[in-house]
């Protein structure tokens, strides 16, 4: 297990708003730089509004990601609940603690 290191998450929501979330990461990666490109869905009934997505992304949160070229993640924020995602990831298994800010 690696010691904690810095991480940065960039998110673009369906309304074209951009968010950044710096934080710390704990986990294992086969490289010194790991990344993922995933599509994520907030777990709620119906289509989330711009306000719901902003509330989810402008908050502190916990995310777990695992995979080997194809993988998935699960995230939780105290304001809005859970999301799930899947996509392309480098070989990794770990978690992050971040706080998000809206850029645009």
PyMOL commands that place a pseudoatom at each C-alpha (Angstrom):
pseudoatom trace, name=CA, resn=UNK, resi=1, chain=A, elem=C, hetatm=0, pos=[0.000, 0.000, 0.000]
pseudoatom trace, name=CA, resn=UNK, resi=2, chain=A, elem=C, hetatm=0, pos=[1.352, 3.408, -0.922]
pseudoatom trace, name=CA, resn=UNK, resi=3, chain=A, elem=C, hetatm=0, pos=[1.436, 6.215, 1.573]
pseudoatom trace, name=CA, resn=UNK, resi=4, chain=A, elem=C, hetatm=0, pos=[-0.980, 9.055, 0.979]
pseudoatom trace, name=CA, resn=UNK, resi=5, chain=A, elem=C, hetatm=0, pos=[-0.183, 11.397, -1.904]
pseudoatom trace, name=CA, resn=UNK, resi=6, chain=A, elem=C, hetatm=0, pos=[-1.853, 14.327, -3.595]
pseudoatom trace, name=CA, resn=UNK, resi=7, chain=A, elem=C, hetatm=0, pos=[-4.611, 13.936, -6.133]
pseudoatom trace, name=CA, resn=UNK, resi=8, chain=A, elem=C, hetatm=0, pos=[-6.680, 16.201, -8.371]
pseudoatom trace, name=CA, resn=UNK, resi=9, chain=A, elem=C, hetatm=0, pos=[-10.021, 15.337, -9.924]
pseudoatom trace, name=CA, resn=UNK, resi=10, chain=A, elem=C, hetatm=0, pos=[-11.549, 17.240, -12.837]
pseudoatom trace, name=CA, resn=UNK, resi=11, chain=A, elem=C, hetatm=0, pos=[-15.261, 16.824, -13.551]
pseudoatom trace, name=CA, resn=UNK, resi=12, chain=A, elem=C, hetatm=0, pos=[-17.438, 18.097, -16.359]
pseudoatom trace, name=CA, resn=UNK, resi=13, chain=A, elem=C, hetatm=0, pos=[-21.162, 17.752, -15.693]
pseudoatom trace, name=CA, resn=UNK, resi=14, chain=A, elem=C, hetatm=0, pos=[-23.912, 17.286, -18.276]
pseudoatom trace, name=CA, resn=UNK, resi=15, chain=A, elem=C, hetatm=0, pos=[-24.592, 21.050, -18.174]
pseudoatom trace, name=CA, resn=UNK, resi=16, chain=A, elem=C, hetatm=0, pos=[-20.972, 21.805, -19.193]
pseudoatom trace, name=CA, resn=UNK, resi=17, chain=A, elem=C, hetatm=0, pos=[-19.950, 23.114, -15.749]
pseudoatom trace, name=CA, resn=UNK, resi=18, chain=A, elem=C, hetatm=0, pos=[-16.330, 22.358, -14.820]
pseudoatom trace, name=CA, resn=UNK, resi=19, chain=A, elem=C, hetatm=0, pos=[-15.220, 21.375, -11.310]
pseudoatom trace, name=CA, resn=UNK, resi=20, chain=A, elem=C, hetatm=0, pos=[-11.851, 20.685, -9.664]
pseudoatom trace, name=CA, resn=UNK, resi=21, chain=A, elem=C, hetatm=0, pos=[-11.380, 18.660, -6.483]
pseudoatom trace, name=CA, resn=UNK, resi=22, chain=A, elem=C, hetatm=0, pos=[-7.920, 18.502, -4.861]
pseudoatom trace, name=CA, resn=UNK, resi=23, chain=A, elem=C, hetatm=0, pos=[-7.292, 16.014, -2.077]
pseudoatom trace, name=CA, resn=UNK, resi=24, chain=A, elem=C, hetatm=0, pos=[-5.327, 13.011, -0.882]
pseudoatom trace, name=CA, resn=UNK, resi=25, chain=A, elem=C, hetatm=0, pos=[-5.157, 9.490, -2.289]
pseudoatom trace, name=CA, resn=UNK, resi=26, chain=A, elem=C, hetatm=0, pos=[-4.334, 6.192, -0.615]
pseudoatom trace, name=CA, resn=UNK, resi=27, chain=A, elem=C, hetatm=0, pos=[-3.955, 3.017, -2.614]
pseudoatom trace, name=CA, resn=UNK, resi=28, chain=A, elem=C, hetatm=0, pos=[-1.873, 1.013, -4.991]
pseudoatom trace, name=CA, resn=UNK, resi=29, chain=A, elem=C, hetatm=0, pos=[-0.950, 1.814, -8.584]
pseudoatom trace, name=CA, resn=UNK, resi=30, chain=A, elem=C, hetatm=0, pos=[1.429, 0.181, -11.034]
pseudoatom trace, name=CA, resn=UNK, resi=31, chain=A, elem=C, hetatm=0, pos=[2.749, 3.637, -12.018]
pseudoatom trace, name=CA, resn=UNK, resi=32, chain=A, elem=C, hetatm=0, pos=[3.761, 6.843, -10.264]
pseudoatom trace, name=CA, resn=UNK, resi=33, chain=A, elem=C, hetatm=0, pos=[0.896, 8.544, -12.117]
pseudoatom trace, name=CA, resn=UNK, resi=34, chain=A, elem=C, hetatm=0, pos=[-2.525, 6.925, -12.273]
pseudoatom trace, name=CA, resn=UNK, resi=35, chain=A, elem=C, hetatm=0, pos=[-5.589, 8.241, -14.044]
pseudoatom trace, name=CA, resn=UNK, resi=36, chain=A, elem=C, hetatm=0, pos=[-9.132, 7.350, -14.926]
pseudoatom trace, name=CA, resn=UNK, resi=37, chain=A, elem=C, hetatm=0, pos=[-11.648, 8.575, -17.472]
pseudoatom trace, name=CA, resn=UNK, resi=38, chain=A, elem=C, hetatm=0, pos=[-15.095, 7.522, -16.337]
pseudoatom trace, name=CA, resn=UNK, resi=39, chain=A, elem=C, hetatm=0, pos=[-18.746, 8.328, -16.840]
pseudoatom trace, name=CA, resn=UNK, resi=40, chain=A, elem=C, hetatm=0, pos=[-20.541, 8.689, -13.500]
pseudoatom trace, name=CA, resn=UNK, resi=41, chain=A, elem=C, hetatm=0, pos=[-24.194, 8.689, -12.446]
pseudoatom trace, name=CA, resn=UNK, resi=42, chain=A, elem=C, hetatm=0, pos=[-25.684, 10.178, -9.277]
pseudoatom trace, name=CA, resn=UNK, resi=43, chain=A, elem=C, hetatm=0, pos=[-27.961, 7.546, -7.774]
pseudoatom trace, name=CA, resn=UNK, resi=44, chain=A, elem=C, hetatm=0, pos=[-31.363, 9.194, -7.646]
pseudoatom trace, name=CA, resn=UNK, resi=45, chain=A, elem=C, hetatm=0, pos=[-34.632, 8.775, -9.472]
pseudoatom trace, name=CA, resn=UNK, resi=46, chain=A, elem=C, hetatm=0, pos=[-35.001, 10.937, -12.548]
pseudoatom trace, name=CA, resn=UNK, resi=47, chain=A, elem=C, hetatm=0, pos=[-32.550, 13.219, -14.305]
pseudoatom trace, name=CA, resn=UNK, resi=48, chain=A, elem=C, hetatm=0, pos=[-30.427, 15.259, -11.852]
pseudoatom trace, name=CA, resn=UNK, resi=49, chain=A, elem=C, hetatm=0, pos=[-30.761, 19.033, -12.120]
pseudoatom trace, name=CA, resn=UNK, resi=50, chain=A, elem=C, hetatm=0, pos=[-27.809, 21.415, -12.451]
pseudoatom trace, name=CA, resn=UNK, resi=51, chain=A, elem=C, hetatm=0, pos=[-28.265, 22.258, -8.753]
pseudoatom trace, name=CA, resn=UNK, resi=52, chain=A, elem=C, hetatm=0, pos=[-28.151, 18.597, -7.726]
pseudoatom trace, name=CA, resn=UNK, resi=53, chain=A, elem=C, hetatm=0, pos=[-24.924, 18.013, -9.657]
pseudoatom trace, name=CA, resn=UNK, resi=54, chain=A, elem=C, hetatm=0, pos=[-23.381, 21.190, -8.260]
pseudoatom trace, name=CA, resn=UNK, resi=55, chain=A, elem=C, hetatm=0, pos=[-24.322, 20.117, -4.728]
pseudoatom trace, name=CA, resn=UNK, resi=56, chain=A, elem=C, hetatm=0, pos=[-22.722, 16.717, -5.351]
pseudoatom trace, name=CA, resn=UNK, resi=57, chain=A, elem=C, hetatm=0, pos=[-19.498, 18.113, -6.855]
pseudoatom trace, name=CA, resn=UNK, resi=58, chain=A, elem=C, hetatm=0, pos=[-19.006, 21.184, -4.588]
pseudoatom trace, name=CA, resn=UNK, resi=59, chain=A, elem=C, hetatm=0, pos=[-18.522, 19.282, -1.361]
pseudoatom trace, name=CA, resn=UNK, resi=60, chain=A, elem=C, hetatm=0, pos=[-16.075, 17.007, 0.335]
pseudoatom trace, name=CA, resn=UNK, resi=61, chain=A, elem=C, hetatm=0, pos=[-16.326, 13.400, -0.714]
pseudoatom trace, name=CA, resn=UNK, resi=62, chain=A, elem=C, hetatm=0, pos=[-14.871, 9.906, -0.672]
pseudoatom trace, name=CA, resn=UNK, resi=63, chain=A, elem=C, hetatm=0, pos=[-14.217, 7.898, -3.844]
pseudoatom trace, name=CA, resn=UNK, resi=64, chain=A, elem=C, hetatm=0, pos=[-12.998, 4.317, -4.357]
pseudoatom trace, name=CA, resn=UNK, resi=65, chain=A, elem=C, hetatm=0, pos=[-11.612, 3.318, -7.776]
pseudoatom trace, name=CA, resn=UNK, resi=66, chain=A, elem=C, hetatm=0, pos=[-10.307, -0.034, -9.030]
pseudoatom trace, name=CA, resn=UNK, resi=67, chain=A, elem=C, hetatm=0, pos=[-9.487, -1.566, -12.374]
pseudoatom trace, name=CA, resn=UNK, resi=68, chain=A, elem=C, hetatm=0, pos=[-7.002, -2.679, -14.961]
pseudoatom trace, name=CA, resn=UNK, resi=69, chain=A, elem=C, hetatm=0, pos=[-7.613, -0.675, -18.180]
pseudoatom trace, name=CA, resn=UNK, resi=70, chain=A, elem=C, hetatm=0, pos=[-11.347, -1.067, -17.554]
pseudoatom trace, name=CA, resn=UNK, resi=71, chain=A, elem=C, hetatm=0, pos=[-12.662, -0.271, -14.106]
pseudoatom trace, name=CA, resn=UNK, resi=72, chain=A, elem=C, hetatm=0, pos=[-15.184, 1.410, -11.951]
pseudoatom trace, name=CA, resn=UNK, resi=73, chain=A, elem=C, hetatm=0, pos=[-15.655, 3.755, -9.053]
pseudoatom trace, name=CA, resn=UNK, resi=74, chain=A, elem=C, hetatm=0, pos=[-18.098, 4.594, -6.308]
pseudoatom trace, name=CA, resn=UNK, resi=75, chain=A, elem=C, hetatm=0, pos=[-18.315, 8.016, -4.653]
pseudoatom trace, name=CA, resn=UNK, resi=76, chain=A, elem=C, hetatm=0, pos=[-20.128, 9.446, -1.644]
pseudoatom trace, name=CA, resn=UNK, resi=77, chain=A, elem=C, hetatm=0, pos=[-20.751, 13.026, -0.556]
pseudoatom trace, name=CA, resn=UNK, resi=78, chain=A, elem=C, hetatm=0, pos=[-22.657, 13.974, 2.590]
pseudoatom trace, name=CA, resn=UNK, resi=79, chain=A, elem=C, hetatm=0, pos=[-24.783, 16.519, 0.699]
pseudoatom trace, name=CA, resn=UNK, resi=80, chain=A, elem=C, hetatm=0, pos=[-26.070, 14.335, -2.129]
pseudoatom trace, name=CA, resn=UNK, resi=81, chain=A, elem=C, hetatm=0, pos=[-25.425, 10.656, -1.508]
pseudoatom trace, name=CA, resn=UNK, resi=82, chain=A, elem=C, hetatm=0, pos=[-23.819, 8.186, -3.898]
pseudoatom trace, name=CA, resn=UNK, resi=83, chain=A, elem=C, hetatm=0, pos=[-22.670, 7.895, -7.500]
pseudoatom trace, name=CA, resn=UNK, resi=84, chain=A, elem=C, hetatm=0, pos=[-21.326, 5.003, -9.555]
pseudoatom trace, name=CA, resn=UNK, resi=85, chain=A, elem=C, hetatm=0, pos=[-19.091, 5.125, -12.613]
pseudoatom trace, name=CA, resn=UNK, resi=86, chain=A, elem=C, hetatm=0, pos=[-17.186, 2.995, -15.095]
pseudoatom trace, name=CA, resn=UNK, resi=87, chain=A, elem=C, hetatm=0, pos=[-14.641, 3.597, -17.816]
pseudoatom trace, name=CA, resn=UNK, resi=88, chain=A, elem=C, hetatm=0, pos=[-10.933, 3.504, -18.597]
pseudoatom trace, name=CA, resn=UNK, resi=89, chain=A, elem=C, hetatm=0, pos=[-8.430, 3.379, -15.719]
pseudoatom trace, name=CA, resn=UNK, resi=90, chain=A, elem=C, hetatm=0, pos=[-4.766, 2.569, -15.293]
pseudoatom trace, name=CA, resn=UNK, resi=91, chain=A, elem=C, hetatm=0, pos=[-3.998, -0.455, -13.090]
pseudoatom trace, name=CA, resn=UNK, resi=92, chain=A, elem=C, hetatm=0, pos=[-5.023, 0.764, -9.630]
pseudoatom trace, name=CA, resn=UNK, resi=93, chain=A, elem=C, hetatm=0, pos=[-7.014, 0.138, -6.475]
pseudoatom trace, name=CA, resn=UNK, resi=94, chain=A, elem=C, hetatm=0, pos=[-7.496, 2.849, -3.908]
pseudoatom trace, name=CA, resn=UNK, resi=95, chain=A, elem=C, hetatm=0, pos=[-9.468, 5.692, -2.505]
pseudoatom trace, name=CA, resn=UNK, resi=96, chain=A, elem=C, hetatm=0, pos=[-9.472, 9.487, -2.383]
pseudoatom trace, name=CA, resn=UNK, resi=97, chain=A, elem=C, hetatm=0, pos=[-10.689, 12.186, -0.012]
pseudoatom trace, name=CA, resn=UNK, resi=98, chain=A, elem=C, hetatm=0, pos=[-11.328, 15.445, -1.910]
pseudoatom trace, name=CA, resn=UNK, resi=99, chain=A, elem=C, hetatm=0, pos=[-13.103, 18.807, -1.715]
pseudoatom trace, name=CA, resn=UNK, resi=100, chain=A, elem=C, hetatm=0, pos=[-14.605, 20.190, -4.930]
pseudoatom trace, name=CA, resn=UNK, resi=101, chain=A, elem=C, hetatm=0, pos=[-14.878, 23.720, -6.319]
pseudoatom trace, name=CA, resn=UNK, resi=102, chain=A, elem=C, hetatm=0, pos=[-16.761, 24.952, -9.391]
pseudoatom trace, name=CA, resn=UNK, resi=103, chain=A, elem=C, hetatm=0, pos=[-14.500, 26.565, -12.021]
pseudoatom trace, name=CA, resn=UNK, resi=104, chain=A, elem=C, hetatm=0, pos=[-17.092, 27.416, -14.705]
for i in range(1, 104): cmd.bond("trace and resi %d" % i, "trace and resi %d" % (i + 1))
show_as sticks, trace
zoom trace
